[in-house]
């Protein structure tokens, strides 16, 4: 792609520059909010296992904002590290966006690790919070971790 073509492709950002972000490129959470403004009802995240779950951009942002409010309401502040572990899912992606929205730094942790190793990595990374899917959360809460924690999946779908 030539420089001229690239500028045209991203020209839509000019309408949001200095309103939703500054500089040349928006951060991921800002770009997501721009996309929500442009395409609120388009499909954003879809999952078919164990049940069908589809979120449009507006719904995904609403859920991310709820998680973000929970995190900030429980002491997560700008620059705090939040561990995120879980299976690939819409909930994982929404939680990722929520941490960014809260000003946090996402520390992604491999879902396949044993709880003891996850706790060790969280200690090493200096995380203040943990977001995990329900299965992993249930195994980690027994470790009595001192983190702000949140389980993002239940059998009925997103749990907020």
HUKA-V779953 format. One record per backbone hydrogen bond with DSSP energy under -0.5 kcal/mol. NH is the residue of the N-H (numbers start at 0). CO is the residue of the C=O. If there is no record, write none. Layout:
BEGIN
nh=(NH & NH)
co=(CO & CO)
END
This chain:
BEGIN
nh=(5 & 6 & 7 & 8 & 9 & 10 & 12 & 13 & 14 & 15 & 16 & 17 & 18 & 19 & 20 & 30 & 31 & 32 & 33 & 34 & 35 & 36 & 37 & 38 & 41 & 43 & 44 & 46 & 52 & 54 & 56 & 56 & 57 & 59 & 60 & 61 & 62 & 63 & 64 & 65 & 66 & 67 & 68 & 69 & 70 & 71 & 72 & 73 & 73 & 74 & 75 & 78 & 79 & 81 & 82 & 83 & 84 & 92 & 93 & 94 & 95 & 96 & 97 & 98 & 99 & 100 & 101 & 102 & 103 & 104 & 105 & 106 & 107 & 108 & 112 & 116 & 117 & 118 & 119 & 120 & 121 & 122 & 123 & 124 & 125 & 125 & 126 & 127 & 128 & 129 & 130 & 131 & 132 & 136 & 137 & 138 & 139 & 140 & 141 & 142 & 143 & 144 & 147 & 149 & 151 & 153 & 156 & 158 & 159)
co=(1 & 2 & 3 & 4 & 5 & 7 & 9 & 10 & 11 & 12 & 12 & 20 & 15 & 15 & 15 & 26 & 27 & 28 & 29 & 30 & 31 & 32 & 33 & 34 & 38 & 54 & 54 & 52 & 46 & 44 & 38 & 41 & 39 & 55 & 56 & 57 & 58 & 59 & 60 & 61 & 62 & 63 & 64 & 65 & 66 & 67 & 68 & 69 & 70 & 71 & 70 & 102 & 76 & 104 & 128 & 106 & 130 & 88 & 89 & 90 & 91 & 92 & 93 & 94 & 95 & 96 & 97 & 99 & 98 & 79 & 103 & 81 & 105 & 83 & 109 & 113 & 113 & 114 & 115 & 116 & 117 & 118 & 119 & 120 & 121 & 122 & 121 & 80 & 80 & 147 & 82 & 149 & 84 & 132 & 133 & 134 & 135 & 136 & 137 & 139 & 140 & 139 & 127 & 129 & 131 & 156 & 153 & 151 & 157)
END
